[in-house]
Amino acid sequence: MNEINAAMGNDRLFYMTDGKGTGKFTWIGGEQSNNINRSADTIEVASDKKTVWRRFISGKKSATAAVSCNLDDSASSAQRKMLASFNKGDTVFCFSGTISGNAGSETPVEGTAFEAVITACNDDNPQDGTSSRSFDLQVTGEPIQYPVES
């Protein structure tokens, strides 16, 4: 029987980084959840007329990401940096996963590093609950999956 190494969601956190999987890793703070969605276009290929089933191949790939967290508007928070990047239209470097090492010299262990454009930022302030913030991101270029396969 194969052993499955399941990871708890609170082990795989969302970080802003200085580069694509490098530099300082700053946790987004107050995180509730994060996700990365990968997809590929499908291209229909010609098939003989004898078959009634269509055939496809994989085309261009793309990915999106999202993170939601309890709202943190402190001046030095990673959420404020994300919001500033959204307002300026700047790309951000992010990592979703687990890291090891000491502050300033962390390395990705398992997860996905990527560069992205923030496409949406939503602040939710329910009258009877905790204020939260969410970001939607469009990954630009190919993400790096850790551990890196050789």
Secondary structure, 3 states (H helix, E strand, C coil): CCCCCCCCHHHCEEEEEEECCEEEEEECCCEEEEEEEEEEEEEEECCCCCCCCCEEEEEEEEEEEEEEEECCCCCCCHHHHHHHHHHHCCEEEEEEEEEECCCCCCEEEEEEEEEEEEEEEEEECCCCCCCEEEEEEEECCCCEEECCCC
